[in-house]
Amino acid sequence: MCTIMGFSKKTLTRQEITPFLERTVSRGPDMSRIIETPSGWLCFQRLAIMGLTEAGMQPFSLDGDMVACNGEIYGFEGWKQALEKKHRIENDPAARTDVMQYMEGMERISSDIMEKVLGQMNSYAYESYTDADVRRALLHDTCTIEDFKALLSPAALPHLEEMAAKAKYETGRHFGNTVYLFTPLYIANYCENYCVYCGFNCYNDISRKKLTMEEIRQEMQVIADSGMEEILILTGESHSMSDIAYIGEACRLAAGYFRNVGLEIYPVNSEDYRYLHACGADYITVFQETYDAVQYEKLHLMGHKRVFPYRFEAQERAILGGMRGVACSALLGLSDFRKDALASALHVWYLQRKYPYVEYSLSCPRLRPIVNNGRIHPQDVQEKQLCQILCAYRIFLPYVGITVSSREQKQFRDGIVKIAATKVSAGVSTGIGDHESKYHGTDEAETGDEQFEISDDRSFADMYRDMAVQGLQPVLNDYIYVS
Ligand code: SF4
């Protein structure tokens, strides 16, 4: 019989626990190991029933998790099956569903926009653009797709100052010196998807929470009391834990507190968008994450989100469902960011031509470190490149709103709102239900984990003041309802 010993604290040192393990040497004499875990120690003395090689030696570890077991983890069949499934879909592409195959119940619409966007993106050879292409693009009054491709290319980096000047001119022409402020409210963090880069994914052992309507009301009251007039409601992507009725009810509540209500939820059919719009939602945001279908397949291993075209068509279904505005974005850093930036903007550009009456916006988040996955350190999209992308967006799509996330540093956000961006979040918390604790200093123990770390944690009041000090006019709402 092997010996398994575990310590959930580090009050004893390795030297102190070793004699205890050695006392059981008669039970598993052929190999012995002590491993330090983040919270204590795991010790194992082997009677080699699982093989005499190193492969049979415990504690086993996978992706930072460690286990020492007596041949089998008894009584945890459910865990075992889930882990087997996880291991299979991670390591065997044949075990995964077809990323282009719609699931039952998913609406199909007649649209060629995806084909056009992917066609442009796949043929985009950004290294082929030259300094002359960039200069020509900057001289044009109207930016063509070819011009935009040049402005996104590495050849445009030395022209960043000219791009910024042109972007600033376009922003001023269409938005004046205004900057819109809003705050996000995460009401649930249950998720049925397995996106390998996200801390909310269904395999990540985080604190899950779903706010009750009373808790949502309290959160909204706190946010509304701060002066905010626009809210973005977010959930993880769980159809069962955050169903449409639940989200609709949250929208009805929000409509009583705010003038403008956005949603960032899982993609749904046009009828559901119609219902949510009737409940008070004005616009939706759906991140495609990456437009590179091959990379998308490797990053979204399970769940509804795995269906690439259904996600791509979410904005169009929302428009068909009557939403006033839609927002598109890639999560820069997941794949080739220049191609993803091109595809995000073209997604808007083609939608704009098909549905000119809709309000469009673009976000530009970069991948951030997440809970329980310290291995993701996207480095390739530096602030300089992000600035280039945002200036190119503004020059190509002069009327489109551009939102800069609190994932970015204060200095960067303060600078870019004077050049290309038109909207910033403030008073941000990516945890579940912790606006009240943050604003009022109450107990934080019951709040769910945060999806990612933010870099700019300015309150609404601080953000409002900082924008005004910089000569910008903070705008909380520009809609007049005449029902
Ligand atoms: S990115 Fe969204 S869908 Fe994917 S695991 Fe995170 S919360 Fe779920």
Boltz pocket constraint, residues with backbone or C-beta under 6 A from the ligand:
constraints:
  - pocket:
      binder: B
      contacts: [[A, 190], [A, 191], [A, 192], [A, 193], [A, 194], [A, 195], [A, 198], [A, 199], [A, 200], [A, 201], [A, 202], [A, 235], [A, 236], [A, 237], [A, 305]]
      max_distance: 6.0
